Amino acid sequence: MFPKLLHFDGYFLPAYGVLVAAGFFAGLWITGKLARRRGLDPERISNIAVMSALAGLIGAKLLMFLVDFQYFWNNPGEIFTFGTLQAAGVFYGGLIGAIAVGWHLFRKYSLPPLATLDVYAPGLALGQGIGRLGCLAAGCCWGDRCERPWAVRFTRQDAFEVSGVPLGVDLHPSQIYEAAANFIVFFVTWKLWQRERPGGMIFGIYLVLSSAARLGTEFFRYHQQPNPFGLWLTSAQWMSIGLMLFGFWAIRQRRAE
């Protein structure tokens, strides 16, 4: 893995950042195509995506601080370190922040909220998949120990320096698991666009499938945080269950209309 693509004057170009940016622009391109198909202004849809992405970055960081509250409470100086600045945060915090800001902007611009959310669903899944490949390149979000033939082993010192991933240990490629699952979600939600469906249906299906993918892959990831509420589930899995239930509710509501 190559967490640092280019070096110059003591700085480096992170592979993670490059792939996350690639995922964002790929998702934005897909979203623009679907916006035109639904008769929405692609430029306005793109502007909302950018504003929501910024809100997502803030939300991901805030949830990271909340999930690791005990650590940051005991080490307040870590909040302002370069490592914390580089950290992506918790994805679900970003998703919730992005949806909240996006929903506000939908109403501000008199856009149909549920139908507009459908426009974003395939692009979100594609962007998540590419972003997880960035996690693999950086070494972050690594898996538990693995004795299977497909285990991955990080050996580069700069991967340890960037993410703290253990070197020379066979690990589950949890990043690949989740990337592959999100690419499948992208394919499914993209195919669902081949027929006219009630507004909000596709986004509900995206929530169910992507949350199920995260729920499953979390079992193969290494976790430093204690499991809240017990029952052997992580905070991400609890949030996955909540979003899955919301997605099922949204699908049922749309099918009933």
C-alpha positions in Angstrom: 0.0 0.0 0.0 1.2 3.5 -0.7 -0.3 6.0 1.8 2.0 8.8 0.6 1.9 9.4 -3.2 4.2 12.4 -3.5 6.8 14.0 -1.2 7.9 17.7 -1.4 9.5 19.9 1.2 8.5 17.8 4.2 4.9 17.5 3.0 3.2 14.6 1.2 0.2 14.0 -1.0 -1.9 11.4 0.8 -3.4 8.5 -1.2 -6.4 8.6 1.0 -7.2 12.2 0.2 -6.8 11.6 -3.5 -9.1 8.6 -3.6 -11.7 10.3 -1.4 -11.7 13.3 -3.8 -11.9 10.9 -6.7 -14.9 9.3 -5.1 -16.6 12.6 -4.5 -16.2 13.8 -8.1 -17.2 10.4 -9.5 -20.4 10.5 -7.3 -21.0 14.1 -8.3 -20.8 13.1 -12.0 -23.3 10.3 -11.5 -25.6 12.6 -9.6 -25.5 15.2 -12.3 -26.6 12.6 -14.9 -29.5 11.5 -12.8 -30.5 15.1 -12.0 -30.9 15.8 -15.7 -33.0 12.6 -16.1 -35.4 13.8 -13.4 -35.5 17.3 -14.8 -33.6 19.0 -11.9 -31.0 21.7 -12.4 -27.6 19.9 -12.3 -25.7 23.0 -11.2 -28.0 23.5 -8.2 -27.8 19.8 -7.3 -24.0 20.0 -7.5 -23.9 23.1 -5.3 -26.1 21.3 -2.7 -23.7 18.4 -2.9 -20.7 20.6 -2.1 -22.4 22.3 0.8 -23.6 18.9 2.1 -20.1 17.5 1.8 -18.7 20.3 3.9 -21.4 19.7 6.5 -20.5 16.0 6.3 -16.9 16.7 7.1 -17.9 18.6 10.2 -20.5 15.9 11.2 -17.9 13.1 10.8 -15.4 14.9 13.0 -18.0 15.7 15.7 -19.2 12.1 15.9 -15.5 11.0 16.0 -15.0 13.2 19.1 -18.3 11.8 20.6 -17.4 8.2 20.0 -13.8 8.7 21.3 -15.0 11.1 24.0 -13.1 9.4 26.8 -9.8 9.5 24.9 -10.1 13.2 23.9 -11.3 14.1 27.4 -8.1 12.6 28.8 -6.0 13.9 26.0 -7.5 17.3 25.0 -4.3 18.4 23.2 -5.0 15.7 20.6 -8.0 17.6 19.3 -5.8 20.1 17.6 -3.0 17.8 16.3 -2.3 17.3 12.6 -3.2 13.6 12.9 -6.7 14.5 14.1 -7.1 17.0 11.3 -6.2 14.3 8.8 -8.6 11.8 10.3 -11.7 11.3 8.2 -13.9 10.9 11.3 -17.0 8.6 11.6 -18.9 8.2 8.3 -22.3 8.1 9.8 -21.8 11.5 11.5 -20.9 12.8 8.0 -24.0 11.2 6.4 -26.4 12.6 9.1 -24.8 16.1 8.8 -25.0 16.0 5.0 -28.6 14.9 5.0 -29.6 17.6 7.5 -28.0 20.4 5.5 -29.2 18.9 2.2 -32.8 18.7 3.4 -32.7 22.3 4.5 -31.4 23.4 1.1 -34.0 21.2 -0.7 -36.7 23.2 1.1 -35.0 26.5 0.5 -34.8 25.9 -3.3 -38.3 24.3 -3.4 -37.0 21.0 -4.5 -38.9 17.8 -3.8 -36.9 16.4 -0.9 -37.5 12.7 -1.3 -37.2 12.6 -5.1 -34.0 14.7 -4.8 -32.5 12.3 -2.3 -33.0 9.5 -4.8 -30.7 11.4 -7.2 -27.9 11.3 -4.7 -28.2 7.6 -3.7 -26.1 5.9 -6.5 -23.4 8.6 -6.3 -23.1 8.2 -2.5 -22.6 4.5 -2.8 -20.0 4.9 -5.6 -18.2 7.6 -3.6 -18.2 5.4 -0.5 -16.7 2.5 -2.4 -13.8 4.5 -3.8 -13.3 6.2 -0.5 -12.8 2.8 1.2 -10.1 2.0 -1.3 -8.4 5.2 0.1 -8.7 3.6 3.5 -6.9 0.5 2.2 -4.1 2.7 0.7 -3.6 4.6 3.9 -3.9 1.5 6.2 -6.7 3.0 8.3 -9.9 1.1 9.3 -7.9 -2.1 9.3 -9.3 -5.5 10.0 -8.9 -8.1 12.8 -6.3 -10.8 12.5 -7.1 -13.2 9.6 -5.9 -16.7 8.8 -7.6 -16.8 5.4 -5.7 -16.9 2.0 -7.0 -13.4 1.1 -5.5 -11.7 4.2 -3.6 -8.5 3.7 -0.3 -7.6 5.4 0.9 -4.0 5.8 4.7 -3.6 5.6 5.4 0.0 4.9 6.6 2.2 7.8 4.8 5.2 6.4 1.5 3.3 6.7 2.1 2.8 10.4 3.1 6.5 10.7 -0.1 7.7 9.0 -2.7 5.4 10.5 -1.1 3.2 13.2 -1.9 0.0 11.4 0.1 -3.0 12.7 2.9 -4.1 10.4 3.7 -7.6 9.3 0.4 -9.0 10.6 -2.2 -10.9 8.5 -5.4 -8.9 8.7 -8.9 -9.1 7.2 -9.1 -6.7 4.2 -12.1 -5.0 5.8 -11.6 -2.0 3.6 -12.0 -4.2 0.5 -15.1 -5.9 2.0 -16.9 -2.6 2.4 -15.7 -1.2 -0.9 -17.0 -4.2 -2.7 -20.3 -4.0 -0.8 -20.7 -0.4 -1.7 -20.0 -1.0 -5.4 -22.8 -3.6 -5.3 -25.1 -1.0 -3.7 -24.2 1.4 -6.4 -25.0 -1.1 -9.1 -28.4 -2.0 -7.5 -29.5 1.6 -7.0 -28.3 2.6 -10.5 -30.4 -0.3 -12.0 -33.4 0.8 -10.0 -33.3 4.1 -11.9 -34.2 2.2 -15.1 -37.9 2.4 -14.0 -40.0 5.2 -12.5 -40.4 4.7 -8.8 -42.0 6.7 -6.0 -39.8 9.5 -4.7 -37.6 8.4 -1.7 -37.9 4.7 -2.6 -34.3 4.4 -4.0 -32.8 6.4 -1.2 -34.6 4.1 1.3 -33.1 1.1 -0.4 -29.7 2.7 -0.4 -30.0 3.2 3.4 -31.0 -0.4 3.9 -28.3 -1.9 1.7 -25.4 0.3 2.7 -26.2 0.0 6.4 -26.4 -3.8 6.1 -23.0 -3.7 4.5 -21.5 -1.7 7.3 -23.2 -3.8 9.9 -21.6 -6.9 8.5 -18.1 -5.6 7.7 -17.8 -4.2 11.3 -17.5 -7.8 12.5 -14.2 -8.0 10.7 -12.7 -4.7 11.7 -10.3 -4.0 14.6 -11.9 -1.7 17.2 -10.3 0.4 19.9 -13.5 1.8 21.3 -15.6 -0.1 23.8 -18.9 -1.4 22.5 -21.7 0.9 23.8 -24.8 -0.7 25.4 -23.1 -4.1 25.3 -24.4 -6.9 23.2 -21.1 -7.1 21.3 -22.1 -4.4 18.8 -20.1 -1.3 18.0 -21.4 2.3 17.8 -21.3 2.0 14.0 -23.4 -1.1 14.1 -26.0 0.5 16.3 -26.2 3.4 13.9 -26.4 0.9 11.0 -29.4 -0.8 12.6 -31.1 2.6 13.2 -30.6 3.7 9.6 -31.7 0.3 8.3 -35.0 0.6 10.2 -35.5 4.1 8.9 -34.8 2.9 5.4 -37.3 0.0 5.7 -39.9 2.6 7.1 -39.3 4.9 4.1 -39.7 2.1 1.6 -42.9 0.9 3.3 -44.3 4.4 3.3 -43.6 5.0 -0.4 -45.0 1.6 -1.4 -48.2 2.4 0.5 -48.8 5.6 -1.5 
